[in-house]
Amino acid sequence: MEFKEYLKEKKIDAAAFEKEDARRFNEWNVIFETMHPESFTAQKKFLINDIRRRYILKD
């Protein structure tokens, strides 16, 4: 799974996230590639919720 697919599953707008907070987006992308998605979720759980609120994916 790629990072942008993961963000879509978490209902996060990847384009908005990348545009508004490129540093964090790139940092998370590198970390995501080194671990299982479930481990990434466990590690970033509360941060993911904050990012989701800021960059909610609109269907």
C-alpha positions in Angstrom: 0.0 0.0 0.0 1.2 3.5 -0.8 1.0 6.4 1.6 -1.6 8.3 -0.4 -3.8 5.2 -0.5 -3.5 4.9 3.2 -4.5 8.6 3.7 -7.5 8.0 1.5 -8.5 5.1 3.7 -8.2 7.4 6.8 -10.4 10.0 5.0 -7.5 12.5 4.8 -7.1 14.7 1.7 -3.5 13.8 0.6 -3.2 16.7 -1.8 -4.3 19.3 0.8 -2.1 17.7 3.4 0.9 17.7 1.1 0.4 21.3 0.0 -0.2 22.8 3.5 2.2 20.7 5.6 4.8 19.4 3.1 7.4 18.8 5.8 5.2 16.5 7.9 3.8 14.8 4.8 7.2 13.9 3.5 8.4 12.8 7.0 5.4 10.5 7.4 5.7 9.2 3.9 9.3 8.1 4.6 8.3 6.5 8.0 5.3 4.8 6.4 7.5 3.1 3.8 9.5 1.5 6.6 6.7 -0.1 8.6 3.4 -1.9 8.3 0.3 0.3 8.0 -1.1 -1.0 11.3 2.1 -0.1 13.1 2.1 3.3 11.6 -1.5 3.8 12.7 -0.6 2.7 16.3 2.4 5.1 16.3 0.6 8.1 14.9 -2.9 7.5 16.1 -3.6 10.8 17.9 -1.7 12.8 15.2 -3.7 11.1 12.4 -6.9 12.3 14.1 -5.7 15.9 14.2 -4.6 15.7 10.5 -7.9 14.2 9.5 -9.8 17.1 11.1 -7.6 19.6 9.3 -7.6 17.9 5.9 -10.8 16.0 5.7 -11.4 14.1 2.4 -14.6 15.3 0.7 -16.3 12.7 -1.5 
